[in-house]
Amino acid sequence: MRYLHTMVRVRDVDESLDFYCNKFGLEEIRRTENEKGRFTLIFLAAPDDKGRAVAERAPELELTFNWDPETYTGGRNFGHLAYAVENIYETCQKLQDRGVIINRPPRDGNMAFIRSPDGISIELIQKGPALPPQEPWLSMPNTGSW
């Protein structure tokens, strides 16, 4: 058995790709349009995984866009996505500079949470040991829920 991907439904492809690719840093690796089923599947991977063979890649993120309008609620019901990052502070600063709200700041130098435009909770985890706590993250309060 091998874990392949996590699927999340999105209501706006452009807004979602702006978030996941332009702001968060994932890369589109393939896309499928299904006219009969009236949906689009977009698979994203972390930059380090883009050129690897399928057997060597980490699980992918599948964005599903249903062509017929639907309202999606409870994005947090399934839990969250999680990504390891090289430097939690630099990653959070880059996201914040791009207009992403840091819902749970990395006060401990180890973990932070953000949300996608569709309310999907995303956990950022420091690769290796936690970084020493530092400002402004140490004093930053939570914003909203994650």
Steps between C-alpha positions, in 0.01 A plus 500: 500500500623851419345833592452692173332836556257717691204645311339832584213659311549858387245756385736722295791346305688828447471606865605154618801477266606850603495385862650151466756581226583873504480554875556159657752371244352173370527421129239362261613164365193391303141594421200300378182650354199266506217640285263209564546524878521881484809536717869591486772328702824688564787318671760700691834395647767656716786643290743231618261229376413645158775323303496173692348174385156426645644233733742755650260794541325599818119491479349762272222749553205456263281805445155403373295766326140405423374704205149528639500752788489352849550647845756315709493531876694341782841491333644422840289184541764274345784638716783678322781477247854503640826608338854498640689823426870590513450809717163558667566870561609577144207302359246679720651839419489428127136390526407802712674732250280344229181573693449162669374516860708300746215358710727328753844666502815293553551617857684177584726511193347172390140529381264747334160483329354685203178451300433481127236719332260205540563467875736203481726500805871460418762419764859612445760300693865590542732237347730364769507651848293806589662838443556722806190712571527850354298815446270604352369143500548441872253776595260464206148388597293245314271634227173322432502121509712242338 
